[in-house]
């Protein structure tokens, strides 16, 4: 999600606070409808008991206290009965309050859990381009800070809002019944509070969105610095890192002061208005009592209603900062969830085949014989045997409009051929493999796989047919066996071990403390770079794909280790169409075709001997007369 895209979504929702709240409520109602209704009922009961209990002071004072003043032997039975009723009402309110808080705790925690799971599911459907343009820290902030800010809104603000609505409605009703003129004074002050609240909310809400983005920026930078600590120390960039972090932190500090300071005005302003309202009502009410226009019991209850009326407003004012932060976090999360997923219009799927009565038939068994299943309509299908014939026809591609990466590239790889790409950094080698995998789609031209336009093949099935070993190793928390099995989750232990042996990884694995059951953490930090890459290759081997892509797979492996796996790699590539990207030209000598790329165009092609005879760019690179940039 680009900044431009985010701002467009944010602008569209700038005045849709209710829409964001409704969407949040939809997550609650989806899985916790019953508990939420029960919690809402308890909120209403808790609020009404507070309103009702204040009313009891009118009969308590007028009927049971004032008549007994000065009496030597007063009858307190009615007074005691009234206290018991009040005690029951108060206990009902306490029980309801305790119940709804427990329920809200369950609901808010479960809702955030579901939101995180849905957000993670959405991220799995986003295109690779999204992850290429966002740091890990930016991604993590959605799962931590942005979603966590929504907890107070669900657990505190929404119950407080419901409490406020019930309490204010009840208080206004009882005040109108008690004395309409005094109620008008309170209503005037309430309107003033609402006007101030809307004014402050309108002017501070935009600052909270900016604050969330700055938190995302600073987390992204911290993640980047942590992962690059060795590079920072090697080049003595500690001070530069600290300096830039101080700039980001200062911006966050300045905006936090402005945002929270601006929003924090609300509570003291509303609190003072409520105090002023209480004082005015007390003075006017006292004058009315002196003039016998109101009873002492009614005045006492009315003043309690004024204080009770101020309570929800004060509580909501305290929640204002958190509510604004939650809205900003919710907007960012929902904006990400609304990001267009990776488009996949492919209908052709990959299936296993077996020979049956001299013909090929589809089977659920793993047979190492594949075919493309092409729907023809009317529940009929055409099966095209997967051979690994990959062709690029006049392909032009650019990641953005400013620079074209590939220009009219045409090449082919016949089934079982090994095709090597050689060229300077930025020549377009990795871009070709990205296009074959459909991490990006071609802008002009076509890529065919066994004569089928790859855009017609379902992406999951296309990628299932292609094994890829990258220069960057990625190992996951778990055992060595788990990491090898990541290539094919239904692989047996024996198949994983056989794959490791084919790649010559078995020897070093057996020397680990627990062999294949050795736990790996922090991307395999307890292994050498070469060992990590061997596991990556073994992972690809157990997947047993018809086509393989080796993107500088041996660039991080020392010469000894490279020779160790060369035989295993040759065995692995036998009978498979293979694309190899390598800076070490010694690794591509036995390729069927070597394609030399520069500035997104093919300048030479041929096998090793052909290119040496041409005495062009490849000849210069191989003989050391030129070097790769």
C-alpha positions, -999 to +999 in steps of 0.1 A: +000+000+000+017+031-012+015+064+007-005+078-022-030+049-020-032+053+018-039+090+016-066+084-010-083+059+013-079+082+043-094+112+024-124+091+014-129+082+050-120+115+066-156+121+077-166+085+081-160+079+118-193+060+121-182+038+091-150+028+109-170+021+141-195+001+122-168-020+107-152-026+141-186-036+154-190-061+125-160-080+138-176-081+172-210-092+160-195-118+136-182-141+164-194-126+197-230-115+190-245-133+220-219-121+244-221-086+231-258-084+235-255-098+271-227-072+278-249-044+264-278-056+286-255-055+317-243-020+307-279-008+305-288-024+339-257-009+355-265+026+342-302+024+351-294+013+386-273+045+390-302+067+378-328+049+399-307+050+430-304+088+428-342+091+427-346+072+460-332+103+478-363+123+471-388+100+490-360+091+515-356+127+526-392+139+521-410+109+535-386+093+560-361+118+572-377+152+574-410+140+590-390+123+618-368+152+626-374+162+663-395+131+671-382+113+702-394+078+691-395+079+653-408+049+632-378+038+612-393+008+595-400+026+563-366+042+564-349+008+568-371-008+541-360+020+517-323+014+526-327-023+519-343-016+485-315+009+477-289-018+487-305-043+464-305-018+435-268-009+442-258-046+444-276-053+411-256-024+395-223-037+409-230-073+396-241-060+362-209-038+360-186-067+370-203-090+344-201-066+315-165-058+322-156-095+322-176-101+290-161-070+273-126-083+281-134-116+264-150-099+234-122-073+229-094-099+231-112-123+208-120-095+183-084-084+181-073-120+177-097-125+147-086-091+132-050-102+133-058-135+117-078-118+090-051-092+084-025-120+081-047-138+056-051-107+036-013-102+035-009-137+021-029-125-009-010-093-015+014-091-045+051-093-040+054-057-051+037-047-018+064-064+003+091-050-020+081-015-011+075-019+027+099-027+055+094-054+080+090-028+107+062-011+088+044-045+085+048-053+122+033-020+133-001-031+118-001-062+140+011-045+172+005-008+176-023-002+151-044-032+162-036-028+199-049+008+199-083-006+190-085-025+223-094+006+245-121+016+220-138-018+223-131-025+260-135+010+274-149+037+250-178+017+236-191+006+270-186+041+283-205+054+253-234+030+260-233+039+297-233+076+288-263+073+264-284+054+290-273+076+319-278+109+301-312+098+288-322+086+323-309+117+340-325+141+316-358+123+319-357+123+357-345+160+358-374+170+335-398+151+358-383+167+389-380+203+377-382+214+341-366+248+346-335+235+363-332+209+336-330+236+309-299+251+327-282+217+326-293+212+290-277+245+280-244+234+296-246+200+279-250+216+244-219+237+252-199+205+261-210+189+228-200+219+207-165+219+223-161+182+220-169+182+182-146+212+177-117+195+194-124+162+177-125+177+143-092+196+147-072+168+164-083+137+145-060+144+116-030+147+139-036+112+153-034+097+118-001+114+112+011+102+146+004+066+137+023+069+104+053+084+123+052+055+147+053+032+117+083+050+102+103+049+134+095+011+139+106+004+103+138+023+109+145+005+142+139-029+125+162-020+097+190-009+121+187-041+142+189-064+112+219-044+099+239-041+131+270-058+117+272-035+087+266-005+109+295-014+131+319-024+103+315+010+086+313+029+119+279+043+112+267+043+148+266+081+151+249+085+118+223+060+128+218+077+161+215+111+144+188+100+120+169+082+148+170+113+168+154+132+139+126+106+136+122+105+174+120+143+176+093+145+149+074+118+168+078+137+201+068+170+186+037+156+170+028+136+202+030+168+223+008+186+198-017+158+193-021+147+229-019+183+242-046+194+219-068+165+227-061+166+265-078+200+267-112+183+264-113+167+298-105+198+320-128+220+298-157+197+302-150+190+339-150+228+346-182+232+326-198+205+347-186+222+380-200+255+368-233+238+359-234+222+393-228+255+411-254+273+390-280+246+397-272+246+434-276+284+436-309+285+416-322+254+434-314+269+468-333+300+459-363+279+447-362+259+480-362+291+500-392+303+479-409+269+486-409+262+448-390+229+453-386+204+481-353+195+498-356+159+486-361+170+450-332+194+451-309+168+466-319+142+439-315+169+412-280+178+424-271+141+424-284+139+388-262+168+378-232+151+392-242+118+377-248+135+344-213+150+345-197+115+352-202+099+318-192+131+300-160+132+321-153+095+315-158+100+277-134+130+278-108+108+294-112+082+266-109+109+239-072+105+233-074+067+231-105+068+210-089+091+184-057+069+184-079+038+180-098+054+150-064+062+134-052+027+140-084+011+127-084+033+096-048+021+088-057-016+094-089-014+074-071+005+046-046-023+044-073-049+044-090-031+015-058-032-006-064-050-038-051-086-036-029-102-061-049-107-093-051-142-105-073-150-135-056-182-143-079-212-148-054-239-158-042-260-129-014-285-124-023-322-117-005-355-113-009-380-141-003-418-144-003-442-173-035-463-175-041-487-204-015-469-225-030-434-219-025-407-193-051-402-166-054-378-137-045-391-103-042-378-067-010-398-062+024-381-065+038-397-097+065-372-108+045-370-140+025-337-144+001-322-168-017-289-172-055-293-168-072-268-191-110-264-188-129-265-221-164-259-207-193-283-202-172-301-175-146-311-201-108-307-198-078-309-220-046-323-205-013-308-217+018-327-205+042-306-185+075-307-203+092-275-191+092-256-223+095-219-213+096-191-238+097-153-236+083-135-266+091-098-271+088-091-234+091-055-222+088-047-185+092-018-161+087-018-123+077+018-126+071+043-155+105+060-150+128+031-161+123+002-184+141-029-171+136-053-200+133-043-237+119-067-263+135-098-247+129-130-265+144-164-254+135-200-250+143-229-228+136-263-242+126-291-218+155-303-197+178-274-208+200-254-185+198-217-193+222-193-177+219-155-174+250-134-171+252-097-168+259-067-147+238-058-117+205-043-129+207-059-163+174-077-158+184-112-149+164-115-117+135-096-133+132-124-159+128-150-131+103-128-113+082-127-144+084-164-150+071-169-114+044-142-120+056-122-090+050-094-116+031-096-148+046-086-182+035-052-196+042-061-232+048-095-249+041-129-236+056-157-216+045-192-224+050-225-205+045-256-226+027-233-251+003-219-225+004-182-217+014-182-180-013-156-173-038-184-180-022-206-153-034-203-117-005-187-098-004-213-071-001-241-096+025-222-117+047-217-087+042-253-075+058-264-108+089-241-102+115-246-075+135-215-066+167-211-047+176-175-039+208-158-029+192-147+004+186-177+027+154-178+047+151-204+074+122-206+099+120-213+136+118-251+139+140-282+133+163-288+104+138-315+092+109-289+094+129-265+072+136-291+046+100-303+046+089-267+040+094-275+003+067-301+004+047-304+036+036-340+030+072-352+025+082-381+047+114-380+069+130-404+045+123-382+015+137-352+033+169-371+042+172-383+006+169-347-006+196-336+018+219-364+006+213-354-031+225-319-022+254-331+000+238-315+031+234-348+049+270-348+061+270-315+080+234-321+093+244-354+110+272-335+128+248-310+144+240-316+181+206-333+174+210-340+137+178-334+117+160-325+150+183-296+158+163-265+165+170-234+143+162-199+154+169-164+142+171-175+105+195-203+113+220-180+131+238-211+145+247-223+110+272-209+086+261-191+055+270-221+033+251-245+056+220-223+055+221-223+017+225-261+015+193-264+035+176-240+011+187-262-018+176-293+000+142-277+006+139-271-032+151-307-039+123-322-017+097-302-036+110-320-067+097-294-092+098-298-130+115-264-135+141-248-113+155-213-109+188-208-091+192-171-085+229-168-075+223-197-052+260-204-047+272-168-044+272-170-006+290-204-005+327-208-003+346-225-032+350-258-013+313-260-004+304-250-040+324-279-053+308-302-027+273-294-040+281-291-077+276-329-082+244-329-062+231-299-081+238-315-114+219-346-103+191-324-091+189-305-124+191-336-146+160-338-168+146-304-156+144-271-173+167-249-152+174-212-152+207-201-135+218-167-125+254-165-115+283-141-111+308-170-110+311-179-146+326-213-137+292-224-125+275-218-159+301-234-183+280-266-187+248-247-196+230-255-228+227-218-235+243-187-218+224-154-223+243-122-217+222-093-207+231-056-205+207-027-198+176-050-202+186-064-236+201-096-248+235-088-264+249-124-267+236-159-266+251-194-271+269-221-252+302-216-235+324-225-265+303-204-289+306-173-268+343-177-263+347-179-301+327-147-305+352-129-283+325-105-272+313-095-237+313-130-223+348-137-236+360-105-219+343-115-186+356-150-187+392-141-195+392-113-169+395-085-194+363-071-180+344-074-148+308-075-139+295-043-124 
